[in-house]
Amino acid sequence: MGRRNFHGQVLTLGDSCQADYLVMVVCDRCHAQKQMHPYKLIAANKSLTNAALGVPLPGFFCKSCRRSARATVTCTYRRSGEM
């Protein structure tokens, strides 16, 4: 689980995982949005730990437009269970 007392800047996907913040994945082709925990992305591909937030990343499959597309991952600064 993430650390609730993370005091650094959230610049990478690994930082958002340590801070226990949710991330928003947005398809660059159809602009479909999905909020998820960064653990799922890092578990699928370990090299995403050092991926910068806010930069389009290739290799995602969008369930909305049903194509392989680039996606932009941003931090929501919210934890799971918070409103």
HTML snippet that shows the backbone in 3Dmol.js (N, CA, C, O; Angstrom):
<script src="https://3Dmol.org/build/3Dmol-min.js"></script>
<div id="view" style="width:600px;height:400px;position:relative"></div>
<script>
const pdb = `
ATOM      1  N   MET A   1       0.829  -1.182   0.000  1.00  0.00           N
ATOM      2  CA  MET A   1       0.000   0.000   0.000  1.00  0.00           C
ATOM      3  C   MET A   1       0.868   1.238   0.000  1.00  0.00           C
ATOM      4  O   MET A   1       2.052   1.176   0.331  1.00  0.00           O
ATOM      5  N   GLY A   2       0.292   2.340  -0.363  1.00  0.00           N
ATOM      6  CA  GLY A   2       1.024   3.594  -0.432  1.00  0.00           C
ATOM      7  C   GLY A   2       1.242   4.211   0.943  1.00  0.00           C
ATOM      8  O   GLY A   2       0.609   3.826   1.927  1.00  0.00           O
ATOM      9  N   ARG A   3       2.135   5.157   0.982  1.00  0.00           N
ATOM     10  CA  ARG A   3       2.420   5.864   2.229  1.00  0.00           C
ATOM     11  C   ARG A   3       1.535   7.101   2.300  1.00  0.00           C
ATOM     12  O   ARG A   3       1.492   7.890   1.356  1.00  0.00           O
ATOM     13  N   ARG A   4       0.847   7.272   3.383  1.00  0.00           N
ATOM     14  CA  ARG A   4      -0.036   8.426   3.558  1.00  0.00           C
ATOM     15  C   ARG A   4       0.759   9.691   3.880  1.00  0.00           C
ATOM     16  O   ARG A   4       0.230  10.794   3.741  1.00  0.00           O
ATOM     17  N   ASN A   5       2.005   9.559   4.302  1.00  0.00           N
ATOM     18  CA  ASN A   5       2.793  10.723   4.676  1.00  0.00           C
ATOM     19  C   ASN A   5       3.858  11.025   3.632  1.00  0.00           C
ATOM     20  O   ASN A   5       4.963  11.434   3.990  1.00  0.00           O
ATOM     21  N   PHE A   6       3.560  10.837   2.366  1.00  0.00           N
ATOM     22  CA  PHE A   6       4.467  11.153   1.276  1.00  0.00           C
ATOM     23  C   PHE A   6       4.526  12.663   1.116  1.00  0.00           C
ATOM     24  O   PHE A   6       3.490  13.296   0.913  1.00  0.00           O
ATOM     25  N   HIS A   7       5.719  13.261   1.203  1.00  0.00           N
ATOM     26  CA  HIS A   7       5.843  14.708   1.171  1.00  0.00           C
ATOM     27  C   HIS A   7       6.586  15.229  -0.048  1.00  0.00           C
ATOM     28  O   HIS A   7       6.851  16.428  -0.128  1.00  0.00           O
ATOM     29  N   GLY A   8       6.929  14.374  -0.995  1.00  0.00           N
ATOM     30  CA  GLY A   8       7.647  14.821  -2.182  1.00  0.00           C
ATOM     31  C   GLY A   8       6.691  15.264  -3.275  1.00  0.00           C
ATOM     32  O   GLY A   8       5.472  15.232  -3.107  1.00  0.00           O
ATOM     33  N   GLN A   9       7.262  15.678  -4.393  1.00  0.00           N
ATOM     34  CA  GLN A   9       6.456  16.055  -5.544  1.00  0.00           C
ATOM     35  C   GLN A   9       6.035  14.798  -6.295  1.00  0.00           C
ATOM     36  O   GLN A   9       6.788  13.826  -6.358  1.00  0.00           O
ATOM     37  N   VAL A  10       4.855  14.816  -6.854  1.00  0.00           N
ATOM     38  CA  VAL A  10       4.339  13.689  -7.622  1.00  0.00           C
ATOM     39  C   VAL A  10       4.617  13.981  -9.090  1.00  0.00           C
ATOM     40  O   VAL A  10       3.848  14.679  -9.750  1.00  0.00           O
ATOM     41  N   LEU A  11       5.737  13.434  -9.604  1.00  0.00           N
ATOM     42  CA  LEU A  11       6.152  13.681 -10.980  1.00  0.00           C
ATOM     43  C   LEU A  11       6.061  12.440 -11.858  1.00  0.00           C
ATOM     44  O   LEU A  11       5.920  12.557 -13.075  1.00  0.00           O
ATOM     45  N   THR A  12       6.138  11.259 -11.264  1.00  0.00           N
ATOM     46  CA  THR A  12       6.119  10.011 -12.027  1.00  0.00           C
ATOM     47  C   THR A  12       4.988   9.120 -11.531  1.00  0.00           C
ATOM     48  O   THR A  12       4.357   9.392 -10.510  1.00  0.00           O
ATOM     49  N   LEU A  13       4.755   8.067 -12.269  1.00  0.00           N
ATOM     50  CA  LEU A  13       3.730   7.105 -11.882  1.00  0.00           C
ATOM     51  C   LEU A  13       4.116   6.390 -10.591  1.00  0.00           C
ATOM     52  O   LEU A  13       3.251   6.050  -9.784  1.00  0.00           O
ATOM     53  N   GLY A  14       5.405   6.166 -10.398  1.00  0.00           N
ATOM     54  CA  GLY A  14       5.880   5.553  -9.157  1.00  0.00           C
ATOM     55  C   GLY A  14       5.652   6.449  -7.952  1.00  0.00           C
ATOM     56  O   GLY A  14       5.354   5.961  -6.862  1.00  0.00           O
ATOM     57  N   ASP A  15       5.789   7.766  -8.142  1.00  0.00           N
ATOM     58  CA  ASP A  15       5.520   8.711  -7.056  1.00  0.00           C
ATOM     59  C   ASP A  15       4.046   8.690  -6.656  1.00  0.00           C
ATOM     60  O   ASP A  15       3.726   8.734  -5.468  1.00  0.00           O
ATOM     61  N   SER A  16       3.157   8.625  -7.631  1.00  0.00           N
ATOM     62  CA  SER A  16       1.731   8.586  -7.313  1.00  0.00           C
ATOM     63  C   SER A  16       1.356   7.268  -6.644  1.00  0.00           C
ATOM     64  O   SER A  16       0.403   7.210  -5.866  1.00  0.00           O
ATOM     65  N   CYS A  17       2.097   6.228  -6.944  1.00  0.00           N
ATOM     66  CA  CYS A  17       1.873   4.940  -6.295  1.00  0.00           C
ATOM     67  C   CYS A  17       2.318   4.997  -4.833  1.00  0.00           C
ATOM     68  O   CYS A  17       1.626   4.486  -3.952  1.00  0.00           O
ATOM     69  N   GLN A  18       3.463   5.615  -4.577  1.00  0.00           N
ATOM     70  CA  GLN A  18       3.954   5.746  -3.203  1.00  0.00           C
ATOM     71  C   GLN A  18       3.073   6.675  -2.378  1.00  0.00           C
ATOM     72  O   GLN A  18       2.883   6.449  -1.183  1.00  0.00           O
ATOM     73  N   ALA A  19       2.536   7.715  -3.003  1.00  0.00           N
ATOM     74  CA  ALA A  19       1.679   8.658  -2.286  1.00  0.00           C
ATOM     75  C   ALA A  19       0.251   8.141  -2.153  1.00  0.00           C
ATOM     76  O   ALA A  19      -0.561   8.761  -1.466  1.00  0.00           O
ATOM     77  N   ASP A  20      -0.071   7.023  -2.793  1.00  0.00           N
ATOM     78  CA  ASP A  20      -1.389   6.404  -2.756  1.00  0.00           C
ATOM     79  C   ASP A  20      -2.454   7.297  -3.393  1.00  0.00           C
ATOM     80  O   ASP A  20      -3.587   7.344  -2.913  1.00  0.00           O
ATOM     81  N   TYR A  21      -2.100   8.005  -4.468  1.00  0.00           N
ATOM     82  CA  TYR A  21      -3.047   8.826  -5.210  1.00  0.00           C
ATOM     83  C   TYR A  21      -3.547   8.065  -6.431  1.00  0.00           C
ATOM     84  O   TYR A  21      -2.807   7.286  -7.030  1.00  0.00           O
ATOM     85  N   LEU A  22      -4.793   8.292  -6.793  1.00  0.00           N
ATOM     86  CA  LEU A  22      -5.350   7.708  -8.000  1.00  0.00           C
ATOM     87  C   LEU A  22      -4.856   8.485  -9.218  1.00  0.00           C
ATOM     88  O   LEU A  22      -4.474   9.650  -9.105  1.00  0.00           O
ATOM     89  N   VAL A  23      -4.865   7.839 -10.380  1.00  0.00           N
ATOM     90  CA  VAL A  23      -4.461   8.496 -11.614  1.00  0.00           C
ATOM     91  C   VAL A  23      -5.626   8.444 -12.605  1.00  0.00           C
ATOM     92  O   VAL A  23      -6.491   7.572 -12.530  1.00  0.00           O
ATOM     93  N   MET A  24      -5.622   9.404 -13.535  1.00  0.00           N
ATOM     94  CA  MET A  24      -6.620   9.465 -14.591  1.00  0.00           C
ATOM     95  C   MET A  24      -5.928   9.135 -15.911  1.00  0.00           C
ATOM     96  O   MET A  24      -4.957   9.790 -16.290  1.00  0.00           O
ATOM     97  N   VAL A  25      -6.431   8.118 -16.606  1.00  0.00           N
ATOM     98  CA  VAL A  25      -5.890   7.704 -17.894  1.00  0.00           C
ATOM     99  C   VAL A  25      -6.856   8.197 -18.969  1.00  0.00           C
ATOM    100  O   VAL A  25      -8.031   7.828 -18.970  1.00  0.00           O
ATOM    101  N   VAL A  26      -6.355   9.035 -19.886  1.00  0.00           N
ATOM    102  CA  VAL A  26      -7.185   9.641 -20.927  1.00  0.00           C
ATOM    103  C   VAL A  26      -6.657   9.204 -22.289  1.00  0.00           C
ATOM    104  O   VAL A  26      -5.481   9.395 -22.595  1.00  0.00           O
ATOM    105  N   CYS A  27      -7.530   8.617 -23.104  1.00  0.00           N
ATOM    106  CA  CYS A  27      -7.169   8.205 -24.454  1.00  0.00           C
ATOM    107  C   CYS A  27      -6.990   9.453 -25.312  1.00  0.00           C
ATOM    108  O   CYS A  27      -7.848  10.335 -25.305  1.00  0.00           O
ATOM    109  N   ASP A  28      -5.890   9.535 -26.049  1.00  0.00           N
ATOM    110  CA  ASP A  28      -5.628  10.698 -26.894  1.00  0.00           C
ATOM    111  C   ASP A  28      -6.453  10.682 -28.177  1.00  0.00           C
ATOM    112  O   ASP A  28      -6.579  11.712 -28.840  1.00  0.00           O
ATOM    113  N   ARG A  29      -7.009   9.546 -28.532  1.00  0.00           N
ATOM    114  CA  ARG A  29      -7.781   9.452 -29.764  1.00  0.00           C
ATOM    115  C   ARG A  29      -9.256   9.813 -29.552  1.00  0.00           C
ATOM    116  O   ARG A  29      -9.804  10.624 -30.298  1.00  0.00           O
ATOM    117  N   CYS A  30      -9.901   9.220 -28.542  1.00  0.00           N
ATOM    118  CA  CYS A  30     -11.332   9.458 -28.348  1.00  0.00           C
ATOM    119  C   CYS A  30     -11.633  10.221 -27.057  1.00  0.00           C
ATOM    120  O   CYS A  30     -12.794  10.532 -26.789  1.00  0.00           O
ATOM    121  N   HIS A  31     -10.623  10.524 -26.263  1.00  0.00           N
ATOM    122  CA  HIS A  31     -10.737  11.292 -25.020  1.00  0.00           C
ATOM    123  C   HIS A  31     -11.572  10.590 -23.951  1.00  0.00           C
ATOM    124  O   HIS A  31     -12.156  11.248 -23.091  1.00  0.00           O
ATOM    125  N   ALA A  32     -11.631   9.265 -24.001  1.00  0.00           N
ATOM    126  CA  ALA A  32     -12.297   8.509 -22.943  1.00  0.00           C
ATOM    127  C   ALA A  32     -11.418   8.542 -21.693  1.00  0.00           C
ATOM    128  O   ALA A  32     -10.195   8.430 -21.782  1.00  0.00           O
ATOM    129  N   GLN A  33     -12.051   8.696 -20.529  1.00  0.00           N
ATOM    130  CA  GLN A  33     -11.317   8.813 -19.280  1.00  0.00           C
ATOM    131  C   GLN A  33     -11.602   7.623 -18.384  1.00  0.00           C
ATOM    132  O   GLN A  33     -12.712   7.090 -18.359  1.00  0.00           O
ATOM    133  N   LYS A  34     -10.576   7.217 -17.649  1.00  0.00           N
ATOM    134  CA  LYS A  34     -10.742   6.133 -16.686  1.00  0.00           C
ATOM    135  C   LYS A  34      -9.872   6.444 -15.475  1.00  0.00           C
ATOM    136  O   LYS A  34      -8.678   6.708 -15.612  1.00  0.00           O
ATOM    137  N   GLN A  35     -10.469   6.412 -14.299  1.00  0.00           N
ATOM    138  CA  GLN A  35      -9.736   6.644 -13.072  1.00  0.00           C
ATOM    139  C   GLN A  35      -9.335   5.288 -12.507  1.00  0.00           C
ATOM    140  O   GLN A  35     -10.168   4.388 -12.397  1.00  0.00           O
ATOM    141  N   MET A  36      -8.075   5.139 -12.153  1.00  0.00           N
ATOM    142  CA  MET A  36      -7.600   3.860 -11.641  1.00  0.00           C
ATOM    143  C   MET A  36      -6.448   4.058 -10.681  1.00  0.00           C
ATOM    144  O   MET A  36      -5.903   5.155 -10.558  1.00  0.00           O
ATOM    145  N   HIS A  37      -6.089   2.996 -10.012  1.00  0.00           N
ATOM    146  CA  HIS A  37      -4.963   3.048  -9.089  1.00  0.00           C
ATOM    147  C   HIS A  37      -3.686   2.755  -9.873  1.00  0.00           C
ATOM    148  O   HIS A  37      -3.699   1.892 -10.750  1.00  0.00           O
ATOM    149  N   PRO A  38      -2.588   3.446  -9.585  1.00  0.00           N
ATOM    150  CA  PRO A  38      -1.355   3.235 -10.356  1.00  0.00           C
ATOM    151  C   PRO A  38      -0.754   1.847 -10.192  1.00  0.00           C
ATOM    152  O   PRO A  38       0.073   1.435 -11.006  1.00  0.00           O
ATOM    153  N   TYR A  39      -1.156   1.113  -9.148  1.00  0.00           N
ATOM    154  CA  TYR A  39      -0.661  -0.253  -8.979  1.00  0.00           C
ATOM    155  C   TYR A  39      -0.999  -1.121 -10.183  1.00  0.00           C
ATOM    156  O   TYR A  39      -0.196  -1.961 -10.588  1.00  0.00           O
ATOM    157  N   LYS A  40      -2.177  -0.924 -10.753  1.00  0.00           N
ATOM    158  CA  LYS A  40      -2.592  -1.742 -11.898  1.00  0.00           C
ATOM    159  C   LYS A  40      -1.704  -1.496 -13.108  1.00  0.00           C
ATOM    160  O   LYS A  40      -1.346  -2.438 -13.815  1.00  0.00           O
ATOM    161  N   LEU A  41      -1.348  -0.248 -13.354  1.00  0.00           N
ATOM    162  CA  LEU A  41      -0.492   0.069 -14.498  1.00  0.00           C
ATOM    163  C   LEU A  41       0.921  -0.452 -14.293  1.00  0.00           C
ATOM    164  O   LEU A  41       1.529  -0.985 -15.222  1.00  0.00           O
ATOM    165  N   ILE A  42       1.443  -0.301 -13.091  1.00  0.00           N
ATOM    166  CA  ILE A  42       2.808  -0.757 -12.807  1.00  0.00           C
ATOM    167  C   ILE A  42       2.875  -2.277 -12.807  1.00  0.00           C
ATOM    168  O   ILE A  42       3.888  -2.847 -13.213  1.00  0.00           O
ATOM    169  N   ALA A  43       1.814  -2.946 -12.359  1.00  0.00           N
ATOM    170  CA  ALA A  43       1.801  -4.410 -12.375  1.00  0.00           C
ATOM    171  C   ALA A  43       1.796  -4.950 -13.806  1.00  0.00           C
ATOM    172  O   ALA A  43       2.352  -6.016 -14.069  1.00  0.00           O
ATOM    173  N   ALA A  44       1.170  -4.217 -14.732  1.00  0.00           N
ATOM    174  CA  ALA A  44       1.121  -4.649 -16.125  1.00  0.00           C
ATOM    175  C   ALA A  44       2.461  -4.454 -16.827  1.00  0.00           C
ATOM    176  O   ALA A  44       2.841  -5.256 -17.680  1.00  0.00           O
ATOM    177  N   ASN A  45       3.181  -3.382 -16.467  1.00  0.00           N
ATOM    178  CA  ASN A  45       4.457  -3.092 -17.115  1.00  0.00           C
ATOM    179  C   ASN A  45       5.362  -2.387 -16.105  1.00  0.00           C
ATOM    180  O   ASN A  45       5.105  -1.241 -15.735  1.00  0.00           O
ATOM    181  N   LYS A  46       6.406  -3.058 -15.665  1.00  0.00           N
ATOM    182  CA  LYS A  46       7.297  -2.523 -14.628  1.00  0.00           C
ATOM    183  C   LYS A  46       8.049  -1.276 -15.072  1.00  0.00           C
ATOM    184  O   LYS A  46       8.460  -0.484 -14.223  1.00  0.00           O
ATOM    185  N   SER A  47       8.241  -1.076 -16.360  1.00  0.00           N
ATOM    186  CA  SER A  47       8.982   0.104 -16.823  1.00  0.00           C
ATOM    187  C   SER A  47       8.166   1.391 -16.691  1.00  0.00           C
ATOM    188  O   SER A  47       8.715   2.481 -16.851  1.00  0.00           O
ATOM    189  N   LEU A  48       6.872   1.286 -16.402  1.00  0.00           N
ATOM    190  CA  LEU A  48       6.042   2.472 -16.224  1.00  0.00           C
ATOM    191  C   LEU A  48       6.270   3.145 -14.875  1.00  0.00           C
ATOM    192  O   LEU A  48       5.712   4.213 -14.625  1.00  0.00           O
ATOM    193  N   THR A  49       7.069   2.551 -14.009  1.00  0.00           N
ATOM    194  CA  THR A  49       7.352   3.154 -12.711  1.00  0.00           C
ATOM    195  C   THR A  49       8.011   4.520 -12.874  1.00  0.00           C
ATOM    196  O   THR A  49       7.727   5.439 -12.105  1.00  0.00           O
ATOM    197  N   ASN A  50       8.883   4.661 -13.861  1.00  0.00           N
ATOM    198  CA  ASN A  50       9.590   5.915 -14.099  1.00  0.00           C
ATOM    199  C   ASN A  50       8.926   6.785 -15.158  1.00  0.00           C
ATOM    200  O   ASN A  50       9.518   7.772 -15.594  1.00  0.00           O
ATOM    201  N   ALA A  51       7.723   6.447 -15.577  1.00  0.00           N
ATOM    202  CA  ALA A  51       7.025   7.220 -16.609  1.00  0.00           C
ATOM    203  C   ALA A  51       6.542   8.550 -16.033  1.00  0.00           C
ATOM    204  O   ALA A  51       5.942   8.588 -14.959  1.00  0.00           O
ATOM    205  N   ALA A  52       6.803   9.626 -16.745  1.00  0.00           N
ATOM    206  CA  ALA A  52       6.395  10.956 -16.298  1.00  0.00           C
ATOM    207  C   ALA A  52       4.892  11.134 -16.466  1.00  0.00           C
ATOM    208  O   ALA A  52       4.298  10.617 -17.412  1.00  0.00           O
ATOM    209  N   LEU A  53       4.292  11.862 -15.552  1.00  0.00           N
ATOM    210  CA  LEU A  53       2.863  12.160 -15.634  1.00  0.00           C
ATOM    211  C   LEU A  53       2.631  13.328 -16.576  1.00  0.00           C
ATOM    212  O   LEU A  53       3.456  14.238 -16.652  1.00  0.00           O
ATOM    213  N   GLY A  54       1.515  13.311 -17.293  1.00  0.00           N
ATOM    214  CA  GLY A  54       1.166  14.388 -18.200  1.00  0.00           C
ATOM    215  C   GLY A  54       1.774  14.261 -19.579  1.00  0.00           C
ATOM    216  O   GLY A  54       1.593  15.148 -20.413  1.00  0.00           O
ATOM    217  N   VAL A  55       2.489  13.184 -19.842  1.00  0.00           N
ATOM    218  CA  VAL A  55       3.133  12.957 -21.134  1.00  0.00           C
ATOM    219  C   VAL A  55       2.405  11.802 -21.825  1.00  0.00           C
ATOM    220  O   VAL A  55       2.173  10.777 -21.184  1.00  0.00           O
ATOM    221  N   PRO A  56       2.034  11.921 -23.101  1.00  0.00           N
ATOM    222  CA  PRO A  56       1.378  10.813 -23.796  1.00  0.00           C
ATOM    223  C   PRO A  56       2.282   9.578 -23.867  1.00  0.00           C
ATOM    224  O   PRO A  56       3.444   9.667 -24.264  1.00  0.00           O
ATOM    225  N   LEU A  57       1.734   8.441 -23.481  1.00  0.00           N
ATOM    226  CA  LEU A  57       2.469   7.182 -23.485  1.00  0.00           C
ATOM    227  C   LEU A  57       1.859   6.240 -24.518  1.00  0.00           C
ATOM    228  O   LEU A  57       0.638   6.089 -24.554  1.00  0.00           O
ATOM    229  N   PRO A  58       2.672   5.604 -25.356  1.00  0.00           N
ATOM    230  CA  PRO A  58       2.132   4.678 -26.354  1.00  0.00           C
ATOM    231  C   PRO A  58       1.854   3.307 -25.744  1.00  0.00           C
ATOM    232  O   PRO A  58       2.325   2.992 -24.651  1.00  0.00           O
ATOM    233  N   GLY A  59       1.091   2.506 -26.460  1.00  0.00           N
ATOM    234  CA  GLY A  59       0.913   1.114 -26.089  1.00  0.00           C
ATOM    235  C   GLY A  59      -0.294   0.812 -25.231  1.00  0.00           C
ATOM    236  O   GLY A  59      -0.344  -0.263 -24.634  1.00  0.00           O
ATOM    237  N   PHE A  60      -1.260   1.691 -25.134  1.00  0.00           N
ATOM    238  CA  PHE A  60      -2.474   1.424 -24.378  1.00  0.00           C
ATOM    239  C   PHE A  60      -3.563   0.968 -25.332  1.00  0.00           C
ATOM    240  O   PHE A  60      -3.583   1.380 -26.492  1.00  0.00           O
ATOM    241  N   PHE A  61      -4.469   0.120 -24.857  1.00  0.00           N
ATOM    242  CA  PHE A  61      -5.615  -0.312 -25.651  1.00  0.00           C
ATOM    243  C   PHE A  61      -6.851   0.341 -25.058  1.00  0.00           C
ATOM    244  O   PHE A  61      -7.174   0.116 -23.892  1.00  0.00           O
ATOM    245  N   CYS A  62      -7.538   1.142 -25.845  1.00  0.00           N
ATOM    246  CA  CYS A  62      -8.735   1.847 -25.397  1.00  0.00           C
ATOM    247  C   CYS A  62      -9.952   0.953 -25.613  1.00  0.00           C
ATOM    248  O   CYS A  62     -10.182   0.463 -26.719  1.00  0.00           O
ATOM    249  N   LYS A  63     -10.724   0.747 -24.561  1.00  0.00           N
ATOM    250  CA  LYS A  63     -11.925  -0.070 -24.675  1.00  0.00           C
ATOM    251  C   LYS A  63     -13.075   0.688 -25.323  1.00  0.00           C
ATOM    252  O   LYS A  63     -14.031   0.078 -25.803  1.00  0.00           O
ATOM    253  N   SER A  64     -12.988   2.008 -25.340  1.00  0.00           N
ATOM    254  CA  SER A  64     -14.053   2.809 -25.925  1.00  0.00           C
ATOM    255  C   SER A  64     -13.955   2.844 -27.448  1.00  0.00           C
ATOM    256  O   SER A  64     -14.931   2.557 -28.142  1.00  0.00           O
ATOM    257  N   CYS A  65     -12.785   3.193 -27.965  1.00  0.00           N
ATOM    258  CA  CYS A  65     -12.630   3.252 -29.427  1.00  0.00           C
ATOM    259  C   CYS A  65     -12.081   1.938 -29.992  1.00  0.00           C
ATOM    260  O   CYS A  65     -11.944   1.800 -31.207  1.00  0.00           O
ATOM    261  N   ARG A  66     -11.770   0.984 -29.130  1.00  0.00           N
ATOM    262  CA  ARG A  66     -11.323  -0.369 -29.493  1.00  0.00           C
ATOM    263  C   ARG A  66     -10.116  -0.363 -30.419  1.00  0.00           C
ATOM    264  O   ARG A  66     -10.076  -1.076 -31.421  1.00  0.00           O
ATOM    265  N   ARG A  67      -9.140   0.453 -30.065  1.00  0.00           N
ATOM    266  CA  ARG A  67      -7.900   0.527 -30.830  1.00  0.00           C
ATOM    267  C   ARG A  67      -6.725   0.700 -29.885  1.00  0.00           C
ATOM    268  O   ARG A  67      -6.878   1.098 -28.731  1.00  0.00           O
ATOM    269  N   SER A  68      -5.569   0.393 -30.402  1.00  0.00           N
ATOM    270  CA  SER A  68      -4.349   0.697 -29.679  1.00  0.00           C
ATOM    271  C   SER A  68      -4.073   2.180 -29.840  1.00  0.00           C
ATOM    272  O   SER A  68      -4.044   2.691 -30.960  1.00  0.00           O
ATOM    273  N   ALA A  69      -3.870   2.871 -28.735  1.00  0.00           N
ATOM    274  CA  ALA A  69      -3.731   4.321 -28.797  1.00  0.00           C
ATOM    275  C   ALA A  69      -2.752   4.802 -27.746  1.00  0.00           C
ATOM    276  O   ALA A  69      -2.345   4.060 -26.852  1.00  0.00           O
ATOM    277  N   ARG A  70      -2.388   6.064 -27.880  1.00  0.00           N
ATOM    278  CA  ARG A  70      -1.574   6.701 -26.844  1.00  0.00           C
ATOM    279  C   ARG A  70      -2.508   7.234 -25.771  1.00  0.00           C
ATOM    280  O   ARG A  70      -3.633   7.644 -26.055  1.00  0.00           O
ATOM    281  N   ALA A  71      -2.027   7.221 -24.535  1.00  0.00           N
ATOM    282  CA  ALA A  71      -2.837   7.702 -23.420  1.00  0.00           C
ATOM    283  C   ALA A  71      -2.001   8.639 -22.561  1.00  0.00           C
ATOM    284  O   ALA A  71      -0.792   8.460 -22.413  1.00  0.00           O
ATOM    285  N   THR A  72      -2.656   9.625 -22.006  1.00  0.00           N
ATOM    286  CA  THR A  72      -2.017  10.564 -21.097  1.00  0.00           C
ATOM    287  C   THR A  72      -2.449  10.213 -19.682  1.00  0.00           C
ATOM    288  O   THR A  72      -3.642  10.115 -19.394  1.00  0.00           O
ATOM    289  N   VAL A  73      -1.477  10.026 -18.803  1.00  0.00           N
ATOM    290  CA  VAL A  73      -1.739   9.661 -17.414  1.00  0.00           C
ATOM    291  C   VAL A  73      -1.454  10.881 -16.546  1.00  0.00           C
ATOM    292  O   VAL A  73      -0.353  11.431 -16.587  1.00  0.00           O
ATOM    293  N   THR A  74      -2.445  11.308 -15.757  1.00  0.00           N
ATOM    294  CA  THR A  74      -2.280  12.438 -14.851  1.00  0.00           C
ATOM    295  C   THR A  74      -2.712  12.038 -13.447  1.00  0.00           C
ATOM    296  O   THR A  74      -3.509  11.116 -13.274  1.00  0.00           O
ATOM    297  N   CYS A  75      -2.190  12.724 -12.465  1.00  0.00           N
ATOM    298  CA  CYS A  75      -2.507  12.442 -11.071  1.00  0.00           C
ATOM    299  C   CYS A  75      -3.754  13.216 -10.664  1.00  0.00           C
ATOM    300  O   CYS A  75      -3.905  14.381 -11.034  1.00  0.00           O
ATOM    301  N   THR A  76      -4.653  12.582  -9.904  1.00  0.00           N
ATOM    302  CA  THR A  76      -5.882  13.236  -9.452  1.00  0.00           C
ATOM    303  C   THR A  76      -5.723  13.855  -8.070  1.00  0.00           C
ATOM    304  O   THR A  76      -6.569  14.647  -7.655  1.00  0.00           O
ATOM    305  N   TYR A  77      -4.671  13.517  -7.354  1.00  0.00           N
ATOM    306  CA  TYR A  77      -4.436  13.966  -5.971  1.00  0.00           C
ATOM    307  C   TYR A  77      -5.571  13.596  -5.050  1.00  0.00           C
ATOM    308  O   TYR A  77      -5.837  14.295  -4.072  1.00  0.00           O
ATOM    309  N   ARG A  78      -6.252  12.488  -5.357  1.00  0.00           N
ATOM    310  CA  ARG A  78      -7.274  11.928  -4.495  1.00  0.00           C
ATOM    311  C   ARG A  78      -6.913  10.495  -4.192  1.00  0.00           C
ATOM    312  O   ARG A  78      -6.291   9.818  -5.010  1.00  0.00           O
ATOM    313  N   ARG A  79      -7.290  10.039  -3.049  1.00  0.00           N
ATOM    314  CA  ARG A  79      -7.049   8.655  -2.654  1.00  0.00           C
ATOM    315  C   ARG A  79      -8.333   7.859  -2.844  1.00  0.00           C
ATOM    316  O   ARG A  79      -9.422   8.430  -2.886  1.00  0.00           O
ATOM    317  N   SER A  80      -8.205   6.557  -2.957  1.00  0.00           N
ATOM    318  CA  SER A  80      -9.391   5.719  -3.125  1.00  0.00           C
ATOM    319  C   SER A  80     -10.231   5.781  -1.856  1.00  0.00           C
ATOM    320  O   SER A  80      -9.704   5.721  -0.745  1.00  0.00           O
ATOM    321  N   GLY A  81     -11.523   5.900  -2.033  1.00  0.00           N
ATOM    322  CA  GLY A  81     -12.439   6.015  -0.913  1.00  0.00           C
ATOM    323  C   GLY A  81     -12.758   7.436  -0.517  1.00  0.00           C
ATOM    324  O   GLY A  81     -13.640   7.649   0.314  1.00  0.00           O
ATOM    325  N   GLU A  82     -12.073   8.424  -1.080  1.00  0.00           N
ATOM    326  CA  GLU A  82     -12.362   9.819  -0.781  1.00  0.00           C
ATOM    327  C   GLU A  82     -13.329  10.378  -1.810  1.00  0.00           C
ATOM    328  O   GLU A  82     -13.373   9.916  -2.950  1.00  0.00           O
ATOM    329  N   MET A  83     -14.079  11.344  -1.415  1.00  0.00           N
ATOM    330  CA  MET A  83     -14.998  11.995  -2.341  1.00  0.00           C
ATOM    331  C   MET A  83     -14.461  13.320  -2.763  1.00  0.00           C
ATOM    332  O   MET A  83     -15.098  14.023  -3.547  1.00  0.00           O
TER     333      MET A  83
END
`;
const viewer = $3Dmol.createViewer("view");
viewer.addModel(pdb, "pdb");
viewer.setStyle({}, {cartoon: {color: "spectrum"}});
viewer.zoomTo();
viewer.render();
</script>
